[in-house]
C-alpha cells in the first residue's frame, strides 16, 4: 500500500523572483514525489517588517548579485525570468498587496485556479515587465489563466472585504510563526515532524528529507512518472 | 584531446559553516569535474564591513533558522557540523583573523597543505567546539593535518609579518572586487567569462555552467571516476 502523501506548504508572494523559482520546482515535483502541495499566498512586505529583515536589494552589492543570480537561476530552472526595468519601483513602491489579496480570494473561492493565476501574475512582473497593481492588470492575468471575465470581476470585488484581508494576514502570520524572515518558505510535514526551509535553493534538501529523488530543478517529468 | 580545466576560485573563511559546506563539495568534485580548484583564504569580517552587509545571525529569526539549516545541510552534505555552544561569542567576539592569517601563510609557503589544514580548523570550530584563536590551537590543527611541529611553528611566526597580512588583505579585496557581500563565493572562469556565485547552495548551478554532471553534495566519487 502506498504511504499517505506528505504535505508541503509553500508560502509565496509574486513580488519575489525566488518565490517563482521555488513555486515552479514544487509544481513540477508534486506530480513526481508522493506529496500534497498546498499553495499559501502571503505578503512578503509583512514578513520582512515583522522579522526586522531588509530586502536583499538594499545592499548595493546584493542588488547587483541578485540581477545576475536571478538570470542564471532562471536559465537553470527553465523559468523565463527577466528583470523589470524599474526594479526598485516594482519592489519597493508598487508592491503586491492587491495581487496577493486577489490570490487569497482565488484560493478561498476556486483553489483549483490558484496555480495558474499565480503563474500568470509572475509572468506579468518577472517575464514581461507588466503592471500587476491596477485591477485591470490582475483581471487580465486571471483571464489568461483561463478564468472567465465574470468570475475574475466577482473575485476582484472581494479583495477589499474583511474576509479576504484577514485571510491574507492570517497566512502571513502563519509564515511568521514558522519562523519566516523572507519568502519563499516551504513547511514540510514529514513523519510527524515539521521542517521550515527558506529559499528556492533548499529543494534538493527537501528531496533528501522526503526520501525522494532529486532530478534537478527541471526534472524529466514524463520518464519519472513511468 | 581533453579540454583545459576551468579554474574555480573558492573564497572562504573558517568562521563560516556554509563555507565549510561549499569547501567540501568542491574538494570532492575537483576529482570528478574537469576543473582546477584554487583555495583563497579570506576574511569574512572584512567583506561584511566593506559591503555594508550584516551577519545573518543579527536578525533573531535568521539566527534561529541558521541553527536548524546548518544541522540539516550538514547531514545532507555529509559534513559533521555541530553548532558551538557560545555561537555569538565565536562569531562576533573571537573571530578568525589569526586562523585566516595562518592559512594565508600556509598557502604562500606550502599550498599543498592548505586543504587539510583548513579542514582541521573547521573541525575545531564547527564540529568539536574548540578554540582557534590561541596560537597553540592553530598549531594543533596544523599538526593534525600532518604538518610537522617545527613547520607549523615557523609558519605561526610569520602570521604577523606584513607579507602575510597584506596577502590576506589583498585576497579579501579581490573577493570584494568580484562583488562579494559574504562568503563563500566561487569565482568560475569558464570560456572567457567570469561568474561569481554566492553561497554553498549554488553548486548545482555551477555544474550547469560548467556543463558537468551534478550528483548531489556527496557524489559517489569512485564510480564517477571510472
Interface residues (C-beta under 8 A of the other chain):
Chain A: X51 X52 X53 X59 X60 X61 X62 X64 X65 X68 X69 X72 X73 X75 X76 X179 X180 X181 X195 X196 X197 X198 X199 X201 X202 X204 X205 X208 X209 X214 X216 X217
Chain B: X51 X52 X53 X59 X60 X61 X62 X64 X65 X68 X69 X72 X73 X75 X76 X179 X180 X181 X195 X196 X197 X198 X199 X201 X202 X204 X205 X208 X209 X214 X216 X217
